Amino acid sequence: MTPENFQQIVLEESQQRLVMVDFWADWCEPCKSLMPILEKIASEYPNDLLLAKVNCDQEQAISMQFGVRNLPTVILVKDGQPVDGFTGAQPEGEIRSLLEKHLPKVEDGLLIQAGELLAEGKYDEAFPLLKTAYEAAPDRVDIKFALIDTYLELGRLNQAKELLDSVLMVDQDANYQTLRGKLELAEKASQSPEIIALEEVVEKNPDDLQAKIDLAVQYQQNNRQEEGLALLLKVLQKDLNFGEARKLLIDAINALPEGDSLAGTYRRKLYAMLY
């Protein structure tokens, strides 16, 4: 960094991403061991972190402006202002811990991407992003609510209910109440007259495999995927070649969104029977 590009880097670039300013000199041995670590870390965050190097022997005015007294010194700049930093060669782990406080979290990026897809009604595509974000930050209520809503839209009522029941009392705000009401409506809507009638047939005639297939199809059409999968599997456990049970089960598995653990579970169960 030089006086010529100082304004662009410190004032302009730092409005878009975090700038890590490394103050060093040729005679400073700790500087030489620190710089490769900073370069490595910066390369991992090309969109969120910029490494700017200041040779203090050549750019004394910049060093004085930042109040640098010892080398190496690293100063983090955001929105044109120093926000953090350290002096002396530090272990890579400590540097990463310091940067984590200022860099966007992985789950934040996933949530933003998912939000754009949700706004377009692309719940299948948003699901794996939200699932990964939730696994990375299970305590983030905003991510949890987005995943619950996606579960509801995809007809995964059991998963939505399980996740909703895990929300702590302190987090049960208006968004929580909206999702709770949405779940209750979905549960009522999923209990159609056709399902009720077929459930009675299956209960009275548990060996009626065709009735179980018909009920499984109704479950699928009423966003009760897990119950439909379980029923089709029971049919195949009785008769591996009965009707369209195998095709319907494979189609139902393939219809689940990418990254859905339910798909993996039933795919393994089916393969175990076939092979």
Secondary structure in CASP SS format (residue, H / E / C, confidence):
PFRMAT SS
TARGET T0000
AUTHOR 0000-0000-0000
METHOD secondary structure of the structure
MODEL  1
M C 1.00
T C 1.00
P C 1.00
E C 1.00
N C 1.00
F H 1.00
Q H 1.00
Q H 1.00
I H 1.00
V H 1.00
L H 1.00
E H 1.00
E H 1.00
S H 1.00
Q H 1.00
Q H 1.00
R C 1.00
L E 1.00
V E 1.00
M E 1.00
V E 1.00
D E 1.00
F E 1.00
W E 1.00
A C 1.00
D C 1.00
W C 1.00
C C 1.00
E H 1.00
P H 1.00
C H 1.00
K H 1.00
S H 1.00
L H 1.00
M H 1.00
P H 1.00
I H 1.00
L H 1.00
E H 1.00
K H 1.00
I H 1.00
A H 1.00
S H 1.00
E C 1.00
Y C 1.00
P C 1.00
N C 1.00
D C 1.00
L E 1.00
L E 1.00
L E 1.00
A E 1.00
K E 1.00
V E 1.00
N E 1.00
C C 1.00
D C 1.00
Q C 1.00
E C 1.00
Q H 1.00
A H 1.00
I H 1.00
S H 1.00
M H 1.00
Q H 1.00
F C 1.00
G C 1.00
V C 1.00
R C 1.00
N C 1.00
L C 1.00
P C 1.00
T E 1.00
V E 1.00
I E 1.00
L E 1.00
V E 1.00
K E 1.00
D C 1.00
G C 1.00
Q E 1.00
P E 1.00
V E 1.00
D E 1.00
G E 1.00
F E 1.00
T E 1.00
G C 1.00
A C 1.00
Q C 1.00
P C 1.00
E H 1.00
G H 1.00
E H 1.00
I H 1.00
R H 1.00
S H 1.00
L H 1.00
L H 1.00
E H 1.00
K C 1.00
H C 1.00
L C 1.00
P C 1.00
K C 1.00
V H 1.00
E H 1.00
D H 1.00
G H 1.00
L H 1.00
L H 1.00
I H 1.00
Q H 1.00
A H 1.00
G H 1.00
E H 1.00
L H 1.00
L H 1.00
A H 1.00
E C 1.00
G C 1.00
K C 1.00
Y H 1.00
D H 1.00
E H 1.00
A H 1.00
F H 1.00
P H 1.00
L H 1.00
L H 1.00
K H 1.00
T H 1.00
A H 1.00
Y H 1.00
E H 1.00
A H 1.00
A C 1.00
P C 1.00
D C 1.00
R C 1.00
V H 1.00
D H 1.00
I H 1.00
K H 1.00
F H 1.00
A H 1.00
L H 1.00
I H 1.00
D H 1.00
T H 1.00
Y H 1.00
L H 1.00
E H 1.00
L C 1.00
G C 1.00
R E 1.00
L H 1.00
N H 1.00
Q H 1.00
A H 1.00
K H 1.00
E H 1.00
L H 1.00
L H 1.00
D H 1.00
S C 1.00
V C 1.00
L C 1.00
M H 1.00
V H 1.00
D H 1.00
Q C 1.00
D C 1.00
A H 1.00
N H 1.00
Y H 1.00
Q H 1.00
T H 1.00
L H 1.00
R H 1.00
G H 1.00
K H 1.00
L H 1.00
E H 1.00
L H 1.00
A H 1.00
E H 1.00
K H 1.00
A H 1.00
S C 1.00
Q C 1.00
S C 1.00
P H 1.00
E H 1.00
I H 1.00
I H 1.00
A H 1.00
L H 1.00
E H 1.00
E H 1.00
V H 1.00
V H 1.00
E H 1.00
K H 1.00
N C 1.00
P C 1.00
D C 1.00
D C 1.00
L H 1.00
Q H 1.00
A H 1.00
K H 1.00
I H 1.00
D H 1.00
L H 1.00
A H 1.00
V H 1.00
Q H 1.00
Y H 1.00
Q H 1.00
Q H 1.00
N C 1.00
N C 1.00
R E 1.00
Q H 1.00
E H 1.00
E H 1.00
G H 1.00
L H 1.00
A H 1.00
L H 1.00
L H 1.00
L H 1.00
K H 1.00
V H 1.00
L H 1.00
Q H 1.00
K H 1.00
D C 1.00
L C 1.00
N C 1.00
F C 1.00
G C 1.00
E C 1.00
A H 1.00
R H 1.00
K H 1.00
L H 1.00
L H 1.00
I H 1.00
D H 1.00
A H 1.00
I H 1.00
N H 1.00
A H 1.00
L C 1.00
P C 1.00
E C 1.00
G C 1.00
D C 1.00
S H 1.00
L H 1.00
A H 1.00
G H 1.00
T H 1.00
Y H 1.00
R H 1.00
R H 1.00
K H 1.00
L H 1.00
Y H 1.00
A H 1.00
M H 1.00
L H 1.00
Y C 1.00
END
